[in-house]
Amino acid sequence: MHSFSYSSLPSRVVFGAGALGQLASEIDRLGSGRALVLCTPGQRSLAERVIALLGSRAAGVFDRALMHVPIETAHAAREMAQRLAADSLVAIGGGSTTGLGKAIALESGLPLLAVPTTYAGSEMTPIYGITDAGLKKTGKDPRVLPRTVLYDPELTLGLSVTTSVTSGINAIAHAAEGLYAADANPVSDWMAQEGIASLALALPAIRKEPAALQARSDALYGAWLCGCVLGSVGMGLHHKLCHALGGSFNLPHAETHTIVLPHALAYNAVAAPQAMQRIAQALGGSSAAQAVFDLAKDNGAPVALRDIGMKAADLDRACEIALQNQYPNPRPLERGAIRQLLQDACEGARPRA
Ligand SMILES: NC(=O)c1ccc[n+]([C@@H]2O[C@H](COP(=O)([O-])OP(=O)(O)OC[C@H]3O[C@@H](n4cnc5c(N)ncnc54)[C@H](O)[C@@H]3O)[C@@H](O)[C@H]2O)c1
């Protein structure tokens, strides 16, 4: 075993069907008596359930969480938290809602309790993002890491099959890049392999039976581990490409990750053979890139960027943006090969390795 360093992040996890029922006692545990509940407009009824569970511990609901946390939304939610004298935050929803909770916690230092209902993994990271004038700024701050996370697979039973698959592959992307990160270590490697394997088992089962609680549990468990990897080690080319495509061309988050990942893995295959072998093994395939592509395609997820709104005419600009402020990556970024990667992803071609 080689030498390594590993920092575990201080968060408490309560996992299992019905875990939401422990919300009130978990809020008590945080020493809070006035929790502000956050959700998207579409998840308002779930937030009402949360309010009922909290009883007198609830301060109110902010139901306008939006993708990529626009600064105006963050201001409005911060103002509401202050006006209601909230002393904690409960974010129930996907990465967008967790992201809003982080934006409030960043300024106020309020403890955040997250109840994830997708597989995005944001709840396990101290990474935040806020969009100001169309530009998403991200940063790391220990104050934004949720103190408590309730993983309740029952809350994911209604997540559509397509969103489940794309969100699950979004989680796999964190683990896959974690396996070739410069600061990878045996603990993050283990979490990455276990997380990928759990999702690879769960996603086809969810496609066959969306209400299968065991498959939903396996997917959420995998998402948790993949989120831990994202929170622990650095990400590379794949995340850079997805930030460029999402940030500058407004492509949907999980779908973009799903489409780009096979091509980013193919690009890095020669430079990170051991990581690729581990990813392939966890997916039950012989090639990491091909196995991710098949997982998406066979389970009805999109495989072409042009099908989710990318214009071929914008690929040159996307390539330029991807080459700026590069993230550490096992294979140096070569302009021609990155441009080809984007072309392949745009057209939905099979990955080249
Ligand atoms: N900071 C981090 O570490 C980190 C990590 C991953 C993602 N993110 C961010 O998270 C955002 C994407 O999150 P996401 O992919 O979870 O999407 P999302 O949170 O935007 O959710 C997508 C839609 O699905 C709905 N939804 C969520 N759960 C549902 C359920 N169980 N049933 C039915 N509908 C449901 C939501 O209301 C929303 O309308 C992006 O902004 C991304 O940058 C941040």
The ligand as a Tripos MOL2 file, in Angstrom:
@<TRIPOS>MOLECULE
LIG
   44    48     1     0     0
SMALL
NO_CHARGES

@<TRIPOS>ATOM
      1 N1        -22.1930   21.1650   -5.3160 N.am      1 LIG1
      2 C1        -22.1640   19.8890   -5.5940 C.2       1 LIG1
      3 O1        -21.4040   19.1420   -4.9990 O.2       1 LIG1
      4 C2        -23.0940   19.3550   -6.6440 C.ar      1 LIG1
      5 C3        -23.0620   17.9920   -6.9840 C.ar      1 LIG1
      6 C4        -23.9620   17.5270   -7.9270 C.ar      1 LIG1
      7 C5        -24.8830   18.4000   -8.5120 C.ar      1 LIG1
      8 N2        -24.8650   19.7190   -8.1550 N.ar      1 LIG1
      9 C6        -25.8200   20.6710   -8.7680 C.3       1 LIG1
     10 O2        -27.1430   20.1340   -8.6470 O.3       1 LIG1
     11 C7        -27.9260   20.5630   -9.7340 C.3       1 LIG1
     12 C8        -28.5900   19.3730  -10.4100 C.3       1 LIG1
     13 O3        -29.2550   18.5810   -9.4710 O.3       1 LIG1
     14 P1        -30.2070   17.3920   -9.9150 P.3       1 LIG1
     15 O4        -29.6370   16.7120  -11.0890 O.co2     1 LIG1
     16 O5        -30.4930   16.6120   -8.7070 O.co2     1 LIG1
     17 O6        -31.5160   18.1270  -10.4700 O.3       1 LIG1
     18 P2        -32.5620   19.1210   -9.7730 P.3       1 LIG1
     19 O7        -32.3400   19.2630   -8.3320 O.co2     1 LIG1
     20 O8        -32.5630   20.3800  -10.5960 O.co2     1 LIG1
     21 O9        -33.9400   18.3440   -9.9960 O.3       1 LIG1
     22 C9        -34.4810   18.2350  -11.2960 C.3       1 LIG1
     23 C10       -36.0240   18.2510  -11.1990 C.3       1 LIG1
     24 O10       -36.4640   17.0180  -10.6420 O.3       1 LIG1
     25 C11       -37.3980   17.2650   -9.6020 C.3       1 LIG1
     26 N3        -37.2550   16.1660   -8.6370 N.ar      1 LIG1
     27 C12       -36.2550   15.9720   -7.7570 C.ar      1 LIG1
     28 N4        -36.4460   14.8370   -7.0810 N.ar      1 LIG1
     29 C13       -37.6030   14.2870   -7.5410 C.ar      1 LIG1
     30 C14       -38.3280   13.0870   -7.2300 C.ar      1 LIG1
     31 N5        -37.8680   12.2030   -6.3340 N.pl3     1 LIG1
     32 N6        -39.4650   12.8410   -7.8940 N.ar      1 LIG1
     33 C15       -39.9130   13.6960   -8.8460 C.ar      1 LIG1
     34 N7        -39.2660   14.8550   -9.1870 N.ar      1 LIG1
     35 C16       -38.1300   15.1310   -8.5480 C.ar      1 LIG1
     36 C17       -36.9950   18.6310   -9.0560 C.3       1 LIG1
     37 O11       -38.0570   19.2600   -8.4090 O.3       1 LIG1
     38 C18       -36.5550   19.3550  -10.3210 C.3       1 LIG1
     39 O12       -37.6610   19.9550  -10.9390 O.3       1 LIG1
     40 C19       -27.0000   21.3240  -10.6630 C.3       1 LIG1
     41 O13       -27.1550   22.7090  -10.4580 O.3       1 LIG1
     42 C20       -25.6210   20.8690  -10.2380 C.3       1 LIG1
     43 O14       -24.6140   21.8170  -10.5370 O.3       1 LIG1
     44 C21       -23.9990   20.2130   -7.2440 C.ar      1 LIG1
@<TRIPOS>BOND
     1     1     2 1
     2     2     3 2
     3     2     4 1
     4     4     5 ar
     5     4    44 ar
     6     5     6 ar
     7     6     7 ar
     8     7     8 ar
     9     8     9 1
    10     8    44 ar
    11     9    10 1
    12     9    42 1
    13    10    11 1
    14    11    12 1
    15    11    40 1
    16    12    13 1
    17    13    14 1
    18    14    15 2
    19    14    16 1
    20    14    17 1
    21    17    18 1
    22    18    19 2
    23    18    20 1
    24    18    21 1
    25    21    22 1
    26    22    23 1
    27    23    24 1
    28    23    38 1
    29    24    25 1
    30    25    26 1
    31    25    36 1
    32    26    27 ar
    33    26    35 ar
    34    27    28 ar
    35    28    29 ar
    36    29    30 ar
    37    29    35 ar
    38    30    31 1
    39    30    32 ar
    40    32    33 ar
    41    33    34 ar
    42    34    35 ar
    43    36    37 1
    44    36    38 1
    45    38    39 1
    46    40    41 1
    47    40    42 1
    48    42    43 1
@<TRIPOS>SUBSTRUCTURE
     1 LIG1         1 GROUP 0 **** ****
